[in-house]
Every structure is written in structure tokens, then in C-alpha cells.
Amino acid sequence: MKPANDPNIDYRELVRQSYDACAHEYASSRKHEAGNEIHALTSRLDDGASILDIGCGAGIPIARTLSRRYRVTGVDLSQEMIRLARQNVPDANFICSDIMAAGFTNATFDAAVAFYSIFHLPREHHRALFERIHRWLKPGAYLLCTLTGRNEEAYVEDDFFDVTMFWSNFGLDEYLVMLREVGFEVLDVGVTGAGWGEWVEAEEERHPLVLGRWVG
Ligand SMILES: C[S@@+](CC[C@H](N)C(=O)[O-])C[C@H]1O[C@@H](n2cnc3c(N)ncnc32)[C@H](O)[C@@H]1O
């Protein structure tokens, strides 16, 4: 783990290039179908609901499983991830964009999901991201996202699927305050494993899984 504080490095571009480079390997290590991790959301949604998948990756497993019952729009920074997602989930709609540059009409979606993606944006932008999501959601809609337990300064690691990757995150307590301030009621805080499995024993692989609801 090394501090990500080099002013000469564009860390957003690093994330984009690194996911382009490791998209295949990352996707093939991911399980094929989503299970319990989406249940708190799917148990509350009607069939045909519209869902935004933020940092959708190659569309597996989240967009793939959701697209069987819902209308899914996936957004991802990586062109290669989006290319794979279109192959893997032909029934969903995919957009290649930085989520901070994406433009959706206000009150478009019944839910948004973000699995293992928010921590790749600089944490100074996380409140603004939640504000954008809040605007794009319909009143009463849901946000299901993986967050982080610990507050950590931005850092890079060189051994993420053989590429250098960037992370930046607050701790769960700060996120829960932020979500409430932005206009979400926190309905549920669970835990899920690493992105590529169900392994939740190691502390660094335990990701808080938070379900929020738009309350104005
Ligand atoms: C760890 S992968 C998770 C992919 C997928 N959600 C899953 O559950 O496997 C993180 C994804 O977030 C995407 N991502 C990172 N920063 C992003 C940004 N600013 N805007 C959109 N997507 C982003 C990456 O390209 C990558 O596909």
C-alpha cells in the first residue's frame, strides 16, 4: 500500500487504464450470478423497475442477475469493461463514462447499485456522487452500495490483478452520516465479501453493504 499523492499522476486515468488492462481477468474471477447481496433490494422492488448500476464492470454478476427482472443501465469508466458487459448482458443498456460526468434526467431510477466502485473515486468526491445519485433517483427509491469500514487516505497497490490500482475511502460511520445528510434513510447495514467471492473472514475483505432509501 503506497500513498496516492503524486500531483503528476492522474489517478482517474490510472483507474481507467488499469481496468481496461485487467477487465478479462477481473471478470473471469467474479461469480456468475448474484445472490444474497442483492436480496435486501430485490425484495423491495417491483418487476420492471429501472436500476442504475454504477461502476458496473463486465456486468457480472450484478447487472446480469438484475436484468432478469428489471431494466438495468450500467455505467463504467472502462471501455473494455463496457465491451464485456454488452456481451455478457445483452438485455441491459451500458454507457461508458465517468459516473461524475454522466448526465441523467432527475428522478429517472427506482434504484441505484454500486458494488466495489465508489472507493475508486477520490473520497473528496463521494458526497457529490451521493448527491448526483440522489437527484437521479425517484422519491422513495433505493441505493444499495458497498462501502468501506475504515477511513483511509488515498493509496495505490501494485498487485491488483497484475495492475496498479487506486482506492480512496472514508469509514462507515462517516458514510452513514453523509448518506443521511444527502437525503437517504439508512435501512440496512450488512456485510459482503470481496468482489470476486464470498470470502468475508479477512478484515480487509469485509465490505459494508448499505441499503438506503430516498427520503427527500
Ligand atoms: C472492482 S470493479 C467492480 C465491478 C462490478 N461492479 C462488480 O461488482 O464486479 C470497479 C469498477 O468501477 C469502475 N469505475 C471506477 N471508477 C469509476 C468512475 N469514476 N466512473 C465509472 N466507473 C468507475 C471500474 O472501471 C471498474 O469496472
PDBQT file of the ligand as one rigid body, heavy atoms in Angstrom, charges set to zero:
ROOT
HETATM    1  C1  LIG A 301     -13.965  -3.573  -8.661  1.00  0.00    +0.000 C 
HETATM    2  S1  LIG A 301     -14.770  -3.209 -10.157  1.00  0.00    +0.000 S 
HETATM    3  C2  LIG A 301     -16.460  -3.661  -9.770  1.00  0.00    +0.000 C 
HETATM    4  C3  LIG A 301     -17.241  -4.027 -10.983  1.00  0.00    +0.000 C 
HETATM    5  C4  LIG A 301     -18.644  -4.553 -10.693  1.00  0.00    +0.000 C 
HETATM    6  N1  LIG A 301     -19.455  -3.565 -10.004  1.00  0.00    +0.000 N 
HETATM    7  C5  LIG A 301     -18.605  -5.827  -9.889  1.00  0.00    +0.000 C 
HETATM    8  O1  LIG A 301     -19.380  -5.942  -8.934  1.00  0.00    +0.000 OA
HETATM    9  O2  LIG A 301     -17.811  -6.709 -10.215  1.00  0.00    +0.000 OA
HETATM   10  C6  LIG A 301     -14.870  -1.442 -10.138  1.00  0.00    +0.000 C 
HETATM   11  C7  LIG A 301     -15.447  -0.861 -11.423  1.00  0.00    +0.000 C 
HETATM   12  O3  LIG A 301     -15.704   0.542 -11.217  1.00  0.00    +0.000 OA
HETATM   13  C8  LIG A 301     -15.351   1.226 -12.393  1.00  0.00    +0.000 C 
HETATM   14  N2  LIG A 301     -15.086   2.630 -12.082  1.00  0.00    +0.000 N 
HETATM   15  C9  LIG A 301     -14.060   3.112 -11.346  1.00  0.00    +0.000 A 
HETATM   16  N3  LIG A 301     -14.125   4.457 -11.281  1.00  0.00    +0.000 NA
HETATM   17  C10 LIG A 301     -15.227   4.826 -11.982  1.00  0.00    +0.000 A 
HETATM   18  C11 LIG A 301     -15.827   6.060 -12.297  1.00  0.00    +0.000 A 
HETATM   19  N4  LIG A 301     -15.292   7.228 -11.887  1.00  0.00    +0.000 N 
HETATM   20  N5  LIG A 301     -16.953   6.080 -13.057  1.00  0.00    +0.000 NA
HETATM   21  C12 LIG A 301     -17.491   4.911 -13.505  1.00  0.00    +0.000 A 
HETATM   22  N6  LIG A 301     -16.955   3.699 -13.243  1.00  0.00    +0.000 NA
HETATM   23  C13 LIG A 301     -15.854   3.651 -12.488  1.00  0.00    +0.000 A 
HETATM   24  C14 LIG A 301     -14.137   0.485 -12.901  1.00  0.00    +0.000 C 
HETATM   25  O4  LIG A 301     -13.864   0.733 -14.269  1.00  0.00    +0.000 OA
HETATM   26  C15 LIG A 301     -14.495  -0.968 -12.610  1.00  0.00    +0.000 C 
HETATM   27  O5  LIG A 301     -15.133  -1.589 -13.685  1.00  0.00    +0.000 OA
ENDROOT
TORSDOF 0
